[in-house]
């Protein structure tokens, strides 16, 4: 996994970190997440000695759910559930061996504590929108660096090897149902993102105006997904490219400016009014002319004259219809240009706010 992808994953997960009671304990930044914590078997640990030893010097032998330095997040939920099953099996084995009460009680307490951790993480995931949950589960692969540890090795007294030298201590385990479900949701998330990016590329090729709402509508995804990290940047880059191309075309004179479109619309409206007035004058003149000639003209001549006037009226009606259609087209172009301008202003405000927040 690249450093950029890992940093994006940490940015997604860092705000979801909790303490052992499920209370929010987010990291202030991705740097703090990496420097002040270390990934252990069932979450992150902020105990300084353990952090310095790369996660291999836990003072209480990785009984994480009872430690104040424990910082779990949803990415460790499969590991927590697997550990609960292992603790239950150990408890039954200890009872069968006739172990002391304090040993069995310790295992029972650990099961209860880890069940509380698992329930709090499940509630956090369930309260998220589907797209955000997909984003979190996809980011989990980048933030949970060590999903499976050999706890027997880690808990040996005096063991404090670094993470780089302990890679051969990790044990491979079969996938759990939770991991299978996680991979399925991650696949769905990747497919949705790929669909959004394909829609953006198609809109660029078609020359269609690209906005966040139009992309979400055409890709049939939620508005939240098009603003997600990794997708938003692609859309913004496409919008910037369209803006540059539009500016170049306007300088070359191949695309009308907003002021030019407004002027054309005003002119078209004036032409429509003039044609309407002319039609009314002609209609009144025809009515007067027919009234004056009806008595002097034979029926045959009258029919011919009516047909002639009907044809003339049809020509004028067609001309009026064309003018009205042109006016509607110009109005549509003006509305789209105004929408693009409003969208650009909104994106600029968001970018300025994000930059201000990052700098603070």
C-alpha positions in Angstrom: 0.0 0.0 0.0 1.4 3.4 -0.9 2.0 6.2 1.6 -0.7 8.3 0.0 -3.3 5.5 0.3 -2.3 4.8 3.9 -2.5 8.5 4.8 -6.1 8.7 3.3 -7.1 5.6 5.3 -5.7 7.1 8.5 -7.6 10.4 7.8 -10.8 8.4 7.6 -10.2 6.2 10.7 -8.6 8.7 13.1 -11.9 10.5 14.0 -13.5 7.1 14.8 -11.1 6.1 17.5 -12.7 5.5 21.0 -11.5 4.5 24.4 -12.2 1.1 26.0 -15.7 2.3 27.1 -16.7 3.4 23.6 -16.4 7.1 24.3 -14.9 9.1 21.3 -11.2 9.7 21.6 -10.2 11.0 18.1 -6.6 11.7 17.2 -5.9 15.4 16.4 -4.1 14.6 13.1 -2.8 11.7 11.0 0.7 12.6 12.3 -0.5 12.2 15.9 -2.2 9.0 15.0 1.0 7.5 13.7 3.5 9.0 16.2 1.5 8.6 19.4 0.0 5.2 18.9 0.9 1.7 17.8 -1.2 -1.0 16.3 -1.6 -4.0 18.6 -3.7 -7.2 18.3 -7.2 -5.6 18.8 -6.7 -1.9 18.3 -4.3 1.0 18.8 -2.3 1.6 22.0 -1.0 4.9 23.3 1.0 3.6 26.3 4.4 5.2 25.8 6.5 2.2 26.6 4.6 -0.1 24.3 4.6 2.5 21.5 8.4 2.9 21.8 8.8 -0.9 21.6 6.6 -1.2 18.5 3.7 -2.8 20.3 5.7 -5.7 21.8 6.0 -4.5 25.4 2.6 -4.4 26.9 2.8 -4.1 30.8 -0.5 -6.0 31.3 0.1 -8.7 28.7 -2.4 -7.4 26.0 -5.5 -7.5 28.2 -6.5 -4.5 26.1 -10.2 -4.1 27.0 -9.2 -3.4 30.6 -6.5 -0.8 29.8 -6.9 3.0 29.8 -4.4 3.2 26.9 -6.5 1.1 24.6 -7.8 2.9 21.5 -10.0 0.7 19.3 -11.7 1.7 16.0 -14.1 -0.1 13.6 -11.2 -1.5 11.6 -10.4 -4.0 14.4 -13.9 -5.3 14.8 -13.2 -8.7 13.1 -10.1 -9.2 15.3 -12.0 -8.3 18.4 -14.8 -10.8 17.6 -12.3 -13.5 16.8 -10.5 -12.9 20.1 -13.8 -13.2 22.0 -14.3 -16.6 20.6 -10.8 -17.6 21.5 -11.3 -16.3 25.1 -14.5 -18.3 25.5 -12.7 -21.5 24.3 -9.8 -20.8 26.7 -12.4 -20.3 29.5 -13.9 -23.7 28.9 -10.5 -25.3 28.7 -9.4 -23.7 32.0 -12.6 -24.9 33.7 -12.0 -28.5 32.4 -8.4 -28.3 33.7 -9.6 -27.3 37.2 -8.0 -23.9 37.0 -8.3 -21.5 40.0 -11.3 -19.3 40.2 -9.3 -16.1 39.6 -8.1 -17.5 36.2 -11.6 -18.3 35.1 -12.9 -15.0 36.5 -10.2 -13.1 34.6 -11.2 -14.8 31.3 -14.9 -14.1 31.9 -14.1 -10.4 32.6 -12.1 -10.2 29.4 -14.9 -11.7 27.4 -17.4 -9.2 28.9 -15.0 -6.2 28.3 -14.2 -7.1 24.7 -18.0 -7.7 24.0 -18.6 -4.2 25.2 -15.9 -2.9 22.8 -17.4 -4.9 19.9 -20.9 -3.6 20.6 -19.7 0.0 20.7 -17.9 -0.4 17.4 -21.0 -2.1 15.8 -23.2 0.7 17.0 -20.8 3.3 15.5 -20.9 1.5 12.1 -24.6 1.1 12.2 -25.2 4.8 12.8 -23.2 5.8 9.6 -24.7 6.2 6.1 -24.1 3.3 3.8 -21.5 5.1 1.7 -19.6 6.4 4.7 -19.6 2.9 6.2 -18.2 1.6 2.9 -15.5 4.3 3.1 -14.6 3.3 6.7 -14.4 -0.4 5.9 -12.3 0.3 2.8 -10.0 2.5 4.8 -9.7 -0.2 7.5 -7.2 -2.2 5.4 -4.9 0.8 5.3 -5.1 1.7 9.0 -5.0 -1.7 10.7 -1.4 -2.6 10.0 -1.3 -5.8 12.1 -4.6 -7.7 12.1 -3.1 -10.9 13.5 -0.5 -11.3 16.2 1.1 -14.2 18.0 0.1 -13.2 21.6 2.0 -15.9 23.3 5.2 -14.5 21.7 4.3 -10.9 22.5 3.5 -11.6 26.1 6.8 -13.3 27.0 8.6 -11.2 29.7 11.2 -8.9 28.4 10.1 -9.3 24.8 10.3 -5.9 23.0 11.3 -6.5 19.4 10.5 -3.9 16.8 7.7 -4.5 14.3 10.1 -4.8 11.4 11.9 -7.7 13.0 8.7 -9.5 14.2 7.1 -10.1 10.8 7.7 -13.8 11.0 5.8 -13.9 14.3 2.5 -13.1 12.7 0.2 -16.1 12.2 -2.1 -16.7 9.3 -5.7 -17.6 10.2 -8.7 -18.5 8.1 -11.1 -15.7 7.2 -14.0 -15.1 9.5 -17.6 -14.4 8.3 -17.0 -10.8 9.4 -13.9 -10.6 7.2 -15.8 -12.0 4.2 -18.6 -9.5 4.7 -16.0 -6.7 5.0 -14.4 -7.7 1.7 -17.8 -7.8 0.0 -18.6 -4.3 1.2 -15.2 -3.1 0.2 -15.8 -4.6 -3.3 -19.1 -2.8 -3.6 -17.5 0.5 -2.5 -14.8 0.1 -5.1 -17.3 -0.6 -7.8 -19.4 2.5 -6.9 -16.2 4.6 -7.0 -15.2 3.2 -10.4 -18.7 3.9 -11.7 -18.5 7.5 -10.6 -15.0 8.0 -12.2 -16.3 6.4 -15.4 -19.3 8.7 -15.5 -17.0 11.7 -15.0 -14.8 10.6 -17.9 -17.8 10.0 -20.1 -19.2 13.5 -19.3 -15.8 15.0 -20.1 -15.8 13.2 -23.5 -19.4 14.3 -24.2 -18.6 17.9 -23.2 -21.5 17.8 -20.7 -21.2 20.3 -17.8 -19.8 18.5 -14.8 -21.2 19.3 -11.3 -21.3 17.2 -8.2 -25.0 16.8 -8.3 -25.1 15.9 -12.0 -22.4 13.2 -11.5 -24.2 11.7 -8.5 -27.5 11.6 -10.5 -26.0 10.0 -13.6 -24.0 7.5 -11.6 -27.0 6.7 -9.4 -25.1 7.2 -6.1 -25.6 9.3 -3.1 -24.4 12.9 -2.9 -22.1 11.9 0.0 -20.1 9.6 -2.2 -19.2 12.2 -4.8 -17.7 14.4 -2.0 -15.7 11.6 -0.5 -11.9 11.7 -0.6 -10.5 10.2 -3.8 -13.7 11.0 -5.7 -14.1 14.7 -5.0 -10.6 15.4 -6.3 -11.3 13.7 -9.6 -14.5 15.6 -10.1 -12.8 18.9 -9.1 -10.0 18.2 -11.6 -12.5 17.5 -14.3 -14.4 20.7 -13.5 -11.2 22.7 -13.5 -10.3 21.2 -16.9 -13.7 22.2 -18.3 -13.3 25.7 -16.9 -9.9 26.1 -18.5 -11.2 24.9 -21.9 -14.2 27.2 -21.6 -12.0 30.2 -20.9 -9.8 29.3 -23.9 -12.8 28.9 -26.2 -14.2 32.3 -25.0 -10.9 34.0 -25.7 -10.9 32.4 -29.2 -14.5 33.5 -29.7 -15.9 30.0 -30.2 -18.1 30.1 -27.1 -20.4 33.0 -26.2 -19.8 34.6 -22.8 -22.5 35.0 -20.2 -23.1 38.6 -21.0 -23.3 37.8 -24.7 -25.9 35.1 -24.0 -27.9 37.5 -21.9 -27.8 40.1 -24.7 -28.9 37.5 -27.3 -31.8 36.5 -25.0 -32.9 40.1 -24.6 -32.8 40.6 -28.4 -34.8 37.4 -29.0 -37.4 38.5 -26.6 -37.7 41.9 -28.3 -38.1 40.1 -31.7 -40.8 37.9 -30.2 -42.7 41.0 -29.0 -42.3 42.7 -32.3 -43.6 39.6 -34.2 -46.5 39.3 -31.9 -47.5 42.9 -32.4 -47.1 42.5 -36.2 -49.3 39.4 -36.1 -52.0 41.3 -34.2 -51.9 44.2 -36.7 -52.1 41.8 -39.6 -55.0 40.0 -38.1 -56.9 43.2 -37.5 -56.1 44.4 -41.1 -57.3 41.0 -42.5 -60.5 41.3 -40.5 -61.1 44.8 -41.8 -60.3 43.9 -45.3 -62.6 40.9 -45.3 -65.4 43.0 -43.8 -65.0 45.6 -46.6 -64.8 43.1 -49.5 -67.2 40.4 -48.4 -70.1 41.9 -50.2 -68.2 42.8 -53.4 -66.2 39.6 -53.9 -67.7 36.4 -55.3 -67.6 33.2 -53.2 -64.8 31.7 -55.3 -62.6 34.8 -55.0 -63.4 34.9 -51.2 -62.3 31.4 -50.7 -59.0 31.9 -52.6 -58.3 35.1 -50.6 -59.0 33.2 -47.3 -56.6 30.5 -48.4 -54.0 33.0 -49.3 -54.3 34.7 -46.0 -54.3 31.4 -44.1 -51.0 30.5 -45.8 -49.5 33.9 -44.9 -50.7 33.4 -41.3 -49.1 30.0 -41.1 -45.8 31.4 -42.3 -46.0 34.0 -39.6 -46.9 31.5 -36.9 -44.0 29.2 -37.9 -41.7 32.2 -37.8 -43.0 33.1 -34.3 -42.6 29.5 -33.1 -38.9 29.4 -34.3 -38.3 32.7 -32.5 -39.8 31.4 -29.3 -37.8 28.1 -29.5 -34.6 30.2 -29.9 -35.6 32.2 -26.9 -36.1 29.1 -24.8 -32.7 27.7 -25.9 -31.0 30.9 -24.9 -32.8 30.9 -21.6 -31.7 27.3 -20.9 -28.1 28.2 -21.7 -28.2 31.2 -19.4 -29.7 29.1 -16.5 -27.0 26.4 -16.9 -24.3 29.0 -16.9 -25.7 30.6 -13.8 -25.9 27.1 -12.1 -22.2 26.4 -13.0 -21.2 29.8 -11.6 -23.1 29.1 -8.3 -21.5 25.7 -8.1 -18.0 27.1 -8.6 -18.6 29.7 -5.9 -19.8 26.9 -3.5 -16.7 24.8 -4.2 -14.4 27.8 -3.7 -16.0 28.5 -0.4 -15.6 24.9 0.7 -12.0 24.9 -0.4 -11.3 28.1 1.5 -13.0 26.8 4.6 -11.0 23.5 4.4 -7.7 25.4 4.0 -8.6 27.6 6.9 -9.4 24.6 9.1 -6.2 22.8 8.1 -4.1 25.8 8.8 -5.7 26.3 12.2 
